[in-house]
Amino acid sequence: MERTIFPFLAAAMAVVLGSASVLASGAAGTPAAGADGPHAWQPREAGRIRFAVCQMATRTGEIAENARRGLAWAEKAADGGADAVVFPEFSFVSYPDLLRGAEVPDFDEAEWGLAAFGDFARRRGCWVFVNHPERADGARYNEMRVLGPDGRVAATYRKCTLALVDACLGMHPGEGGVVADLPFGRVGLLVCKDASEPEPFQAAYAAADVLVVQFAHVVRGGRDVRGGRRDVRRNPFVRFPEPLDGIVSGCREAFAKPLVVASKPGAEGPWPLAGGSRVVDAEGRAVASAGEGECLLVADFPCGPDGRIAGAPESPPDATGALPSDGLPDHTGK
């Protein structure tokens, strides 16, 4: 199928907050108001749900600016007809910020965080999948939020299968899989290493229509660090990780579901990230795929008369390539 990449040259983006309930165990989700009422959410175009993946890099020490740039990406995605906007793991904060112990503001409290994306969601009527490290009850989590078109949190998922870097950051694991039952379908949520070990999630996600997976996947370590535990803690990317292609392929085979994969590009300190976001159908065919640079990646899911996903994803017929430049800088570190 045709490959669909929208290279990013963007201005403000749409985060749409709306209704969802959480199926299976895991972090709580709150049903969003109005989704089943007289003003129930509707997609921008009858007969399809459009996902836009924001393959966006982040700069070290610029968390607030990264988030504001994310809003610009979201606006551009909404301008292109997106109903759901997906960001990668650690959407606006870099590994060097986290590893050096820099203070990372809570998404709920920061002026560029939940309130800003919630306002965006209400204005543009999109769903937004965003990831940020969060503290709750004295513990720290690698957390995905699903925001709906009413500006509220529709579902929350906490990464369950911790990578070495999560352990070095003092993260706690989540309590299980989360399926967000949204107006357009049941969406299973995974973060990075969860996709490498999918077996614990198979029963919980058996009824999902599509899985959304967020990555900040390091291609390799910056130095060949050898030695004991202290070396591992100093550089948690000692071992070369499994290639992203293999992880995505194994995840798709384990679930036999379409995947919407958001993967961070660029370089964060000495660690290059994989990029390579994609949308894959249940048979393993890449409907849309990205390279290493920043871009918006778009794919459509056909939906039935009830407005819910009713077919395999496809490349949008109106996806024609590059968007007009707005002069925003590239942040991939190249």
N, C-alpha and C positions, 0 to 999 in steps of 0.2 A: 504494500500500500504506500501511498505517497507520504513522504516525510514532511512534517509541518513544523517549521521553526520561525518564530517572530523575534528577530534580534532586538534587544531592548534599546530603545531610544525614547524614554517615556516621560510622562507627567502623571499625576495622581491616580491612585488605584482603588478599586471597589472591594471592600470586605463586607460580605453580607451575612448578617446574623439572623438566625431563625430557629425554628422549632426542631427539637430532637429529643428522643428518649434514648436511654442507654440500655442495650440488651447485653447479657452476659455480665460476668463480674468485672470489676475495675473501678476506676475513679468515677465519681458521680457526674452525671449530666443533668441539666435542668431543662424541662420542656420550655420552649420559647413561646411567648404569648402571640396569639393571633394566627398561628400557622394553620389551624383547623377551622377558623372562624370565617366570617363573610369576606374578610380581606386576606384570605389564605395566599401564601406565596405562590407565584407562577413563574416559570422560566421566561427568559426574554423572547424566546421563539418557540412557538408550539411545535411539539414533536421532537425536541432535542434538549439535552442538558449539556452545556459547554463547560469543560474544565480548562482552566489556564494554570499552568505550572510556572511559577516565577523562579527561574534558575538564576538567582541573584547572589553575588559575592558580598562579603562583609569586610570592612576595614577595622583593624585593631585600634581600640581606643576611641571609636566613633559610634558607640551603641545607639545614641539618640539619632544621629544623622543617618545611620543605617536603617533605622525604623522609619524615619521620614522618607527616605528613598524607597522603602518598601511600600509605603502608601502611594507613592508616585507610580510604582510598578502596578499596584492594584488598580489605580485609576485607568492606566493604559489597558489593562486586561478587561476591565468593565467596558471601556470604549470599544473594545473588540468583541463585545457580546458575551463575555464570560458570566456564567451563573455561579461557578465555584472557583475560588482562587486558592492555590496551594503553594505554601512556602516550604523551604527545606528545614531540616533539623537545625537548632540554634540559629533561628532565622536572622537575628540581628546582632549577635554577639560572637566574637571570634574565640578560637581555642586559646590563643595567647592571653586574652583578657581573663578567661576562666582559670587557666593554669597558673597564672602569676598571682591569683587571689584578688584581682581587681573587683571592686564592689560592683555588682550587677543589680541594677534596680529591679524590683518586682514589676512584672508586666501590668499588674492591676493598679499599681500606684503611680507609675511613670506617666507624665503628661503625653508622651508619645506612644503609650501602650494601649491598654484595653479601651479606654475612653475614645482615643483617636480612631482606632480601628472599628470600634462599635459605631461611632458617628459615620464613618465611611460606609459601613455596611448598611446602615439605615438609609443613607442617601442614595446608594447605588443598587440596593436590593440583591447583594451577592452573599454567598456563603464563603467563609474564609477559614483556612486551616493554617495555623501559625504555631510556632514552637519557641519556647523560652524556658530557661532554668527558673524554677519557682521554689519557694519555701512554704511549707504548710506543717503545722503542728511540730515545729522544731526540726523537720527533715527537709532535705533538698531533693527535688525531682527534675528529671528531664521530661518536660510536659508539653503535650500538644493540646491546643484549644481549638474547638470548632465554634466559630461565631456565626450567628444567623442574622437574617435581614431585619430583625427587630432590635438589633444592637446588643443582644444578650449572648452569654455563653450557652451553647446548645449541648456540648459534650466536652468532657475532659478525659484525656488519656495520659497515663504516666508510663514511660518506657519500663518494660519488665525485665528484659534480658540486658543487663548492664555490660558495656564494653569496659576495657581496662581504663580508658580515660574517664568514664563515669565514676568508676571506683576511686580513682585518684582525686576526683573532684568532690568526693564524699556524697555522691548521689545515693538515694534509696530506690529500690525497685518498686514498680507499681504492683497492683494486686491482681491483675488479670486482664484479659482482652476486653475491648469495648467496641460495640457496634452501635453507631449513631443511626437511629431510625429517622431519617430526614424525609421531607415531603417527596423527594425524587427517588429515594431508594435507601437501602440499608448499607451503610458504609463502615467497613472494618478498619480500625486504626492501628498502625504499627510505626515504630521508630527504629531505624538503623539496624542494630544487631538483633532486634526481634525477628527481622526477616531472615537472618542467618540460621536461626533455630526456631522454625515456625511450628513445630509439632505441638507445643502446648496450646496453641491458638486454634488448631484445626476444628475442634468440636464447636468452640464458641463462634467461629466465623463461617460455619457451614452454610448458614442462611444469608450471608452477606451477598449483595449484588456486585460490589466493587470494593477493593482495598486501596486505601491511601497510605503510602509509605514515605516517610521523611528521612533523608540521609544527609550527613556531613561526613562523607566517606573519604578518609585519607588514602592517597595513592601509595605513599611510601613515607618512611621516617626520614628526617632531615640528616641524621648522622647514624652511623652504625654503632649504637650504644650497646656495650656488653657488660655483664656484671650482675650484681645482686639487686636486691629490692630497691635500694636507694637510686640506682640508675634507672630502674623501671619507673619509679615515681617522678624522677626528673624529666624523663622523656617517655610518656606513656604510649608512644608509637614505635616502640623498639622493633616489634615484629612487623614484617610486611603483611598487610591485611589481604584477605581474599579479594580478587578482582570483583568489581561491582556487577559485571555481567553475570558471573556465576551465582552471586547472591540473589539477584533478581530472577534468574532462571529457576533456581531451586525453590524460591518462594512461590513463584507462579505454578510450578509443578505440584507443590504441597497443597495448594488451595484450589487450583483449577478455576481461578477467578481472574477477571481483568484487574490490572494494577495501574494506579496513577502514582508514579515515582517522581518525587521532587528531590534533587540532589544538588548540593552546594558546589559551585565552581571556584576557581581562583586559588590563591595561595594565602595561608594564614601563618605568618612567621616562616619557619622552615618547612612547613607541611603543605604540599599541594593537595588540593581536593579534586575529586573525580569528575564533577559535572555529570554529564551523561543522563540527565533526566529523560523520562520516557513514559509513554502510555502503551500498555501491552494488553492484548485481548486474552481471553481464557485459553486460547490455543497456543499462546506464546508468540504471536505475531506482533511486531512493533508497529503500532499505528502511527505514532509520532515519536521522534527521538531527537535529542540534542547532543551537541559536541561538548567541548570543554569551556566555552565562553558563556557570558551572560546572555540570556534570551528569555522570551516568553514562548512557551510550548503549549499548543492548543489541540484539543481533541473533543469530539462530540459523542455523546451517548444517545442513541434513539430512545424515545420514551413513548409509552402507550397513551390511550385516552385518559387514563387516571393520572398522567403526569409522572409516572415512575419509570425507571430504567427498564427497558424491554428489549435490549439487543446489545450486540457487541459495539465497542467504540469504533469510530471511523475518523478519518482525516476530513476536516471541514472543507467543503468545496470552495468556500470564499477565502481560504487562507492562501494569500498570494505571495508571502515572503516578507521582506523587510518593511518595517514601519518607518515613517519619516523621522529623521533625527530631531531631537529637541536639545541637543548639546550637552546632555548629562554625561559625566565621565564614566569610563569603564572602570570597574573596581575589581577586576580579576587578578590584579597584581602583575600583569604582563607588561 
